[in-house]
Amino acid sequence: MSITVALLAYAEEENLKVLIPQIRENIEKCQEDYEILVVDVNPAQDHTEDVCKEYGVRYVNQEEPHFGGAFRTAIKYANKDKFLILDSDGSHLPKYIPRIYHRFVKQNCDVVIGSRYVKGGKTNDSKMSQIMSKILNSTFRICLGIKAKDISTDYRMYRTEQLKKVRLQCDNYDVLQEVLLKLRLRKKNLKIEEVPICFEKRIFGESKRQLFRFIVSYLGTLCRLICIRISKHA
């Protein structure tokens, strides 16, 4: 029984200095063996590797480009049976880790999502981002048949063995919907639950998300995933 905590980093050294001690404090409440794995952009943009050495966490450079490539790299190098991922910019507070973990274990879940959109959840993101997020979530949820309210966040706990069996192709944040659909296609009764969280603004630095690329990527991915769902009669 063990947990890989994955952080995907792109010039986040200052945020990691704040987050890693908080993650340790909260993951230790789960009373399981764990590792913290930081997947840094390649080539590195700052001194994230030095921060990882200072705090004694695993460091690897992503082997494929973009967010989707970093996510696949994290899955490849995860050594523990549970896979917990959260943003490395401070928008996902580590204090929710024990709640996510206990729901995962007690309810024998396949995925637990730290959710902005269930009762008790909230977001401090910009109004425009909130509107886009809700439209995106509603559209993908209906079209892909995924029974969860927040399917665009990456604050999640998975079963590592299941993740390693799916072939993910998306390059950007649309990989977060792709992985849920493909997990469900492999296991028809996939159990997804949500735990309310508050999504905060990043601590240091500026967002790396590019709005135009984000929209174009999601439109193409939605069509492709719908075709996959239809072909599998899911």
C-alpha positions in Angstrom: 0.0 0.0 0.0 1.7 3.1 -1.2 1.2 6.5 -3.0 3.0 8.3 -5.8 2.4 12.1 -5.5 3.0 13.6 -8.9 3.7 17.3 -9.6 4.1 18.5 -13.2 6.3 21.6 -13.2 7.1 24.4 -15.6 9.2 27.0 -13.9 7.6 26.4 -10.5 10.6 26.3 -8.2 9.3 29.0 -5.8 5.9 27.3 -5.6 7.5 23.9 -4.9 9.4 25.3 -1.9 6.0 26.1 -0.4 4.1 23.0 -1.6 6.5 20.1 -0.9 6.5 20.6 2.9 2.7 20.9 2.9 2.4 17.8 0.8 4.6 15.8 3.2 2.7 17.0 6.2 -0.6 15.9 4.7 0.4 12.7 2.9 1.9 11.4 6.1 -1.6 11.5 7.6 -2.6 8.7 5.2 -0.1 6.4 7.0 1.1 4.8 3.8 4.5 4.6 2.2 4.9 7.4 -0.4 7.1 9.1 -2.9 6.9 12.7 -4.3 7.7 12.8 -8.0 8.4 16.1 -9.8 8.2 16.0 -13.6 10.0 19.1 -14.9 9.7 20.6 -18.4 12.5 19.7 -20.8 14.7 21.7 -21.1 14.4 23.0 -17.5 13.4 26.6 -17.2 14.7 27.2 -13.6 16.3 25.5 -10.6 13.5 23.0 -9.9 16.0 20.2 -9.9 18.0 21.9 -7.1 14.8 22.3 -5.1 14.0 18.6 -5.5 17.4 17.7 -4.2 17.1 20.0 -1.3 13.7 18.5 -0.3 14.6 14.9 -1.1 12.0 14.2 -3.8 12.4 12.4 -7.1 13.1 14.5 -10.2 12.7 13.6 -13.8 12.4 15.6 -17.0 9.4 15.0 -19.2 10.0 12.8 -22.1 7.2 14.1 -24.4 6.1 17.8 -24.9 3.2 19.7 -23.4 1.0 18.9 -20.4 -0.1 15.5 -21.8 3.5 14.5 -22.3 4.4 15.4 -18.7 1.3 13.4 -17.5 2.4 10.4 -19.4 6.0 10.7 -18.1 4.7 10.8 -14.5 2.6 7.7 -15.1 5.6 5.9 -16.6 7.9 6.7 -13.6 5.3 6.1 -10.8 6.4 3.3 -8.6 3.5 3.1 -6.1 0.1 1.5 -6.3 -1.9 4.7 -6.0 -1.3 7.8 -8.1 -2.1 11.2 -6.7 -1.6 14.3 -8.9 -2.1 17.9 -8.1 -1.1 21.3 -9.6 2.4 22.5 -8.8 1.4 26.2 -8.7 -0.4 26.2 -5.4 -3.9 26.3 -6.7 -4.6 22.8 -5.3 -4.2 22.9 -1.5 -2.5 19.8 0.0 -4.8 19.9 3.0 -7.4 18.0 0.9 -5.1 15.1 0.4 -6.3 13.1 3.4 -10.0 13.5 2.4 -9.3 12.4 -1.1 -7.3 9.4 0.1 -9.8 8.3 2.7 -12.7 8.5 0.1 -10.5 6.5 -2.3 -9.8 3.7 0.2 -13.1 3.5 2.1 -15.3 3.5 -1.0 -12.9 1.3 -3.0 -12.8 3.9 -5.8 -11.0 3.8 -9.1 -10.8 7.6 -9.3 -11.4 10.3 -6.7 -11.5 13.9 -8.0 -10.9 17.0 -5.9 -13.9 18.9 -7.3 -14.9 22.5 -7.5 -18.4 21.7 -8.6 -19.9 19.4 -6.0 -21.6 20.8 -2.8 -19.0 22.5 -0.7 -16.6 23.1 -3.6 -15.7 26.5 -4.9 -13.2 28.3 -7.2 -11.3 31.5 -7.0 -10.5 31.5 -10.6 -11.4 34.4 -12.9 -15.1 34.7 -14.1 -14.1 34.0 -17.7 -12.3 30.9 -16.7 -15.2 29.7 -14.5 -17.6 30.2 -17.5 -15.4 28.3 -19.9 -14.8 25.5 -17.3 -18.5 24.9 -16.7 -19.3 24.9 -20.4 -16.4 22.5 -21.0 -17.3 20.2 -18.1 -21.0 20.0 -19.1 -20.3 19.3 -22.8 -17.7 16.6 -22.1 -19.7 15.0 -19.3 -22.8 14.6 -21.5 -21.0 13.6 -24.7 -18.7 11.1 -23.1 -21.1 9.7 -20.4 -18.7 10.4 -17.5 -20.6 10.7 -14.3 -18.7 13.4 -12.5 -19.2 17.2 -12.3 -15.6 18.3 -12.5 -13.7 16.5 -15.2 -11.3 19.3 -16.2 -9.3 19.4 -13.0 -6.2 17.2 -12.4 -6.4 17.0 -8.6 -7.1 13.3 -8.6 -6.2 10.0 -7.1 -6.1 6.9 -9.5 -5.0 3.3 -9.3 -1.5 3.3 -10.9 -1.9 -0.1 -12.5 -5.0 1.0 -14.4 -3.3 4.2 -15.6 -0.3 2.2 -17.0 -2.7 0.1 -19.1 -4.3 3.0 -21.0 -2.8 4.6 -24.1 -3.1 8.3 -23.9 -2.6 10.5 -26.9 -3.8 14.1 -26.1 -1.1 16.7 -25.7 -2.8 19.3 -23.7 -5.2 19.5 -20.7 -7.7 17.5 -22.7 -5.8 14.4 -21.6 -7.8 14.8 -18.4 -11.0 13.9 -20.1 -9.3 11.3 -22.3 -8.0 9.4 -19.4 -11.4 9.1 -17.7 -13.1 7.9 -20.9 -10.4 5.3 -21.6 -10.4 4.1 -18.0 -14.1 3.6 -18.2 -13.9 1.8 -21.6 -11.5 -0.7 -19.9 -13.8 -1.0 -16.8 -17.5 -0.5 -17.4 -18.3 -0.1 -13.7 -15.5 2.4 -13.1 -16.1 4.0 -9.8 -15.5 7.8 -9.8 -16.3 9.9 -6.7 -15.7 13.6 -5.9 -14.5 15.4 -2.8 -15.2 19.2 -2.5 -12.2 21.5 -2.7 -11.5 25.2 -3.1 -9.5 26.0 -6.2 -7.1 28.9 -5.4 -5.1 31.3 -7.5 -1.4 30.3 -8.1 1.1 31.4 -5.4 3.9 32.7 -7.6 4.4 33.2 -11.4 1.9 33.4 -14.2 -0.3 30.8 -15.8 1.2 28.8 -18.7 -2.2 28.0 -20.4 -2.7 29.5 -23.8 -6.4 30.2 -24.4 -6.5 29.7 -28.2 -4.5 26.4 -28.2 -6.8 25.3 -25.3 -10.0 25.9 -27.2 -8.8 24.3 -30.5 -7.4 21.3 -28.7 -10.6 20.6 -26.8 -12.8 20.9 -29.9 -10.7 18.4 -31.8 -10.4 16.1 -28.8 -14.2 16.1 -28.2 -14.9 14.8 -31.7 -12.2 12.2 -31.5 -13.3 10.9 -28.1 -17.0 10.8 -29.1 -15.9 8.6 -32.1 -14.0 6.3 -29.7 -17.0 6.0 -27.4 -19.3 5.2 -30.3 -16.9 2.6 -31.7 -16.7 0.9 -28.3 -20.5 1.2 -27.7 -19.9 2.8 -24.4 
